[in-house]
Amino acid sequence: MLRHELDEVGVFVNGQVSCIFVVALLDIVVAGAWYALFKPVNRRLSATAAWVISLGLFGIYLVLIGYLAFRSGFMAKTVR
């Protein structure tokens, strides 16, 4: 009985690790998309934002993307 329970826990942990890898890969894809979108606004800052999200520093990433969105002429400006 104990061996069966340990096997179930192993499958659960393997699933969690797999999900973390999928999230990391999707973060890289999203970072590349944000970089491509905001490159015309500020290439250096856009690259910094893409690098920061790939490191997992999500708060700094959101501030940088928010700044780039505010500065761009093609994003909706709801707060002025």
BAPAMI-210259 format. One record per residue (C-alpha): residue number from 1; x negated, y negated, z negated. Coordinates in Angstrom, 1 decimal, decimal comma. Layout:
BEGIN
NUM/X/Y/Z
...
# end
This chain:
BEGIN
1/0,0/0,0/0,0
2/-2,8/-2,5/-0,9
3/-4,6/-1,8/2,4
4/-1,4/-2,6/4,4
5/-1,0/-5,9/2,5
6/-4,7/-6,8/3,1
7/-4,2/-6,1/6,8
8/-1,2/-8,5/6,9
9/-3,2/-11,2/5,2
10/-6,0/-10,7/7,7
11/-3,6/-11,2/10,6
12/-2,1/-14,3/9,0
13/-5,6/-15,8/8,5
14/-6,7/-15,0/12,0
15/-3,5/-16,7/13,3
16/-4,3/-19,8/11,2
17/-7,9/-20,0/12,6
18/-6,6/-19,6/16,1
19/-4,2/-22,4/15,6
20/-6,9/-24,7/14,3
21/-8,9/-24,0/17,5
22/-5,9/-24,8/19,7
23/-5,4/-28,1/17,8
24/-9,1/-29,0/18,2
25/-8,9/-28,3/21,9
26/-5,7/-30,4/22,3
27/-7,4/-33,2/20,4
28/-10,2/-33,3/22,9
29/-7,7/-33,4/25,8
30/-5,8/-36,2/24,2
31/-9,0/-38,1/23,4
32/-9,9/-37,8/27,1
33/-6,5/-39,1/28,2
34/-6,7/-42,1/25,8
35/-10,2/-42,9/27,1
36/-9,0/-42,8/30,7
37/-6,0/-44,9/29,9
38/-7,8/-47,6/28,0
39/-11,2/-47,6/29,8
40/-10,1/-50,7/31,9
41/-9,4/-52,6/28,7
42/-12,7/-52,0/26,9
43/-14,8/-49,1/28,0
44/-17,1/-49,1/25,0
45/-14,3/-49,3/22,4
46/-12,3/-46,7/24,3
47/-15,3/-44,3/24,2
48/-15,7/-45,0/20,5
49/-12,0/-44,1/19,9
50/-12,3/-40,9/21,9
51/-15,5/-40,0/19,9
52/-13,8/-40,7/16,6
53/-10,7/-38,6/17,3
54/-13,0/-35,7/18,3
55/-14,6/-36,0/14,9
56/-11,2/-35,8/13,2
57/-11,3/-39,3/11,7
58/-7,7/-39,8/12,5
59/-7,1/-43,1/10,6
60/-9,9/-45,0/12,4
61/-8,7/-43,5/15,7
62/-5,2/-44,9/15,2
63/-6,6/-48,3/14,4
64/-8,8/-48,4/17,5
65/-6,0/-47,1/19,8
66/-3,6/-49,6/18,3
67/-6,0/-52,4/18,9
68/-6,6/-51,3/22,5
69/-2,8/-51,0/23,1
70/-2,3/-54,5/21,7
71/-5,0/-55,9/23,9
72/-3,9/-54,2/27,1
73/-1,4/-55,8/29,3
74/0,3/-52,6/30,2
75/1,5/-51,5/26,8
76/4,7/-52,8/25,2
77/4,1/-55,5/22,6
78/6,8/-55,2/20,0
79/4,9/-57,2/17,2
80/3,7/-60,7/17,8
# end
